[in-house]
Structure formats: structure tokens, C-alpha cells
Amino acid sequence: MSTDEFAERLAKVRERFVSSLATKIDATYAALPHLAGDDVTVVPTVSETYRRIHGISGIGLTVGFVKTGQAARDLETVLLSAYREQRGLVASELDDFKKALDALHAAAHHELLTT
């Protein structure tokens, strides 16, 4: 694969990432009320949210959104125990999650404006 082909493919991945980032962050904010407690929807919501954030983390860092990727990684870390243990977030985790989500939103907003 030539350098030009690689650059084109990377540009397409980057464009797809950018075009879906705000929607993914909005979906994560919408999931907040469903991440804690013992309702039957909590565990699936935690799992879905973890996968969404994991995707932002991995792709963001790969396509040059370093601050966004790191903020997503921090958010992913907050979710990790609940995800692995198949449970909802406890109150302190939910507080940490909200702070980390706000940090992700700010980082993404900043990087989207400056790229």
C-alpha cells in the first residue's frame, strides 16, 4: 500500500470518527440515568456505554484526537469495574463518570474546533 493510499484510508476513518463523535457523546449523556441502580436495563446500558467509550478511546488516539482519546480512556476506566462485574455504577462511580464525561465533551469540542 502506498503512502497516498494509507493517507486516504486514514482520512476516511478520521472523517467517520469526527462525524459520529458528537452523537456518541450525546448518547452517553442520555444513558446517565440508566447506569446505576438495579433495574434490568442497567447492565445492558453499562455494557453498551462501555463499548461506545472504548471505541472512542481506541479510534480517537489512532486518528490524532489525543485529548479526546485520553479523556475517553479515563471515562472507560470509571466504567471498567461495573462492566466486568456486570452491575450498575455505585454513587461514587456515577459522580466520577459524570466528571469524566464532561471532560470528554470538553476535549472533543476543543479538538473538533482546532482540527
Secondary structure, 3 states (H helix, E strand, C coil): CCHHHHHHHHHHHHHHHHHHHHHHHHHHHHHHHHCECCCCCHHHHHHHHHHHHHHHHHHHHHCCCHHHHHHHHHHHHHHHHHHHHCCCECHHHHHHHHHHHHHHHHHHHHHHHHC
